[in-house]
């Protein structure tokens, strides 16, 4: 009987792990997201081919810096912190925010002189619009079929 419970527990553990793993579908979604972002940015900023060739390597380097910083400084579960940990978190919170701002500012510094200032200034609003569009796309894709008829795209 113990072996049966151990077998069932092991099977549940293995199946749960495989369900939670980020497999090839995750990578496909990431690639699709990058392609959508590229298309959105190029249309919104009206990048020429030469501007695009300058913009994307700098932008991708910036995105990698942001991803590295965010992975290194993941937000802890605040409700599980002790008071000492929470105090340390409070002390470091604005230092982390300032570092994040420096990373974001570096994109503008790197692009300055390589793209027109107007296009550089549009980047935050283009990013905001892209995220909104992506969220709406996700909502539409996960909406039950009956609701899709009531709320057109």
JOQUI-V958091 format. One record per residue. N is the residue number from 0. RES is the residue in one letter. PSI is psi in radians with two decimals (NA if undefined). Layout:
n:N res:RES psi:PSI
n:N res:RES psi:PSI
This chain:
n:0 res:X psi:-0.71
n:1 res:X psi:-0.67
n:2 res:X psi:-0.65
n:3 res:X psi:-0.80
n:4 res:X psi:-0.68
n:5 res:X psi:-0.72
n:6 res:X psi:-0.79
n:7 res:X psi:-0.76
n:8 res:X psi:-0.75
n:9 res:X psi:-0.77
n:10 res:X psi:-0.74
n:11 res:X psi:-0.72
n:12 res:X psi:-0.81
n:13 res:X psi:-0.77
n:14 res:X psi:-0.65
n:15 res:X psi:-0.74
n:16 res:X psi:-0.70
n:17 res:X psi:-0.52
n:18 res:X psi:-0.58
n:19 res:X psi:-0.25
n:20 res:X psi:2.55
n:21 res:X psi:1.70
n:22 res:X psi:-2.75
n:23 res:X psi:-0.49
n:24 res:X psi:-0.65
n:25 res:X psi:-0.77
n:26 res:X psi:-0.68
n:27 res:X psi:-0.72
n:28 res:X psi:-0.67
n:29 res:X psi:-0.77
n:30 res:X psi:-0.75
n:31 res:X psi:-0.72
n:32 res:X psi:-0.73
n:33 res:X psi:-0.72
n:34 res:X psi:-0.72
n:35 res:X psi:-0.73
n:36 res:X psi:-0.78
n:37 res:X psi:-0.80
n:38 res:X psi:-0.78
n:39 res:X psi:-0.82
n:40 res:X psi:-0.79
n:41 res:X psi:-0.64
n:42 res:X psi:-0.80
n:43 res:X psi:-0.72
n:44 res:X psi:-0.17
n:45 res:X psi:0.95
n:46 res:X psi:2.34
n:47 res:X psi:3.00
n:48 res:X psi:-0.72
n:49 res:X psi:-0.75
n:50 res:X psi:-0.68
n:51 res:X psi:-0.72
n:52 res:X psi:-0.50
n:53 res:X psi:-0.73
n:54 res:X psi:-0.87
n:55 res:X psi:-0.72
n:56 res:X psi:-0.68
n:57 res:X psi:-0.77
n:58 res:X psi:-0.75
n:59 res:X psi:-0.62
n:60 res:X psi:-0.72
n:61 res:X psi:-0.79
n:62 res:X psi:-0.69
n:63 res:X psi:-0.70
n:64 res:X psi:-0.77
n:65 res:X psi:-0.79
n:66 res:X psi:-0.76
n:67 res:X psi:-0.80
n:68 res:X psi:-0.81
n:69 res:X psi:-0.64
n:70 res:X psi:-0.66
n:71 res:X psi:-0.54
n:72 res:X psi:0.89
n:73 res:X psi:2.48
n:74 res:X psi:2.21
n:75 res:X psi:2.89
n:76 res:X psi:1.80
n:77 res:X psi:-0.62
n:78 res:X psi:-0.29
n:79 res:X psi:0.00
n:80 res:X psi:2.61
n:81 res:X psi:2.97
n:82 res:X psi:-0.66
n:83 res:X psi:-0.73
n:84 res:X psi:-0.69
n:85 res:X psi:-0.68
n:86 res:X psi:-0.73
n:87 res:X psi:-0.71
n:88 res:X psi:-0.78
n:89 res:X psi:-0.76
n:90 res:X psi:-0.62
n:91 res:X psi:-0.22
n:92 res:X psi:-0.89
n:93 res:X psi:-0.48
n:94 res:X psi:-0.73
n:95 res:X psi:-0.72
n:96 res:X psi:-0.71
n:97 res:X psi:-0.70
n:98 res:X psi:-0.69
n:99 res:X psi:-0.71
n:100 res:X psi:-0.70
n:101 res:X psi:-0.74
n:102 res:X psi:-0.76
n:103 res:X psi:-0.68
n:104 res:X psi:-0.59
n:105 res:X psi:-0.57
n:106 res:X psi:-0.81
n:107 res:X psi:-0.69
n:108 res:X psi:-0.77
n:109 res:X psi:-0.56
n:110 res:X psi:-0.37
n:111 res:X psi:2.26
n:112 res:X psi:-0.25
n:113 res:X psi:-0.43
n:114 res:X psi:2.74
n:115 res:X psi:2.49
n:116 res:X psi:-0.64
n:117 res:X psi:-0.73
n:118 res:X psi:-0.65
n:119 res:X psi:-0.73
n:120 res:X psi:-0.43
n:121 res:X psi:-0.25
n:122 res:X psi:-0.83
n:123 res:X psi:-0.72
n:124 res:X psi:-0.60
n:125 res:X psi:-0.74
n:126 res:X psi:-0.75
n:127 res:X psi:-0.78
n:128 res:X psi:-0.67
n:129 res:X psi:-0.80
n:130 res:X psi:-0.69
n:131 res:X psi:-0.77
n:132 res:X psi:-0.74
n:133 res:X psi:-0.73
n:134 res:X psi:-0.76
n:135 res:X psi:-0.68
n:136 res:X psi:-0.75
n:137 res:X psi:-0.75
n:138 res:X psi:-0.77
n:139 res:X psi:-0.68
n:140 res:X psi:-0.48
n:141 res:X psi:0.17
n:142 res:X psi:2.38
n:143 res:X psi:2.56
n:144 res:X psi:-0.69
n:145 res:X psi:-0.62
n:146 res:X psi:-0.45
n:147 res:X psi:-0.52
n:148 res:X psi:-0.51
n:149 res:X psi:-0.53
n:150 res:X psi:1.66
n:151 res:X psi:2.78
n:152 res:X psi:NA
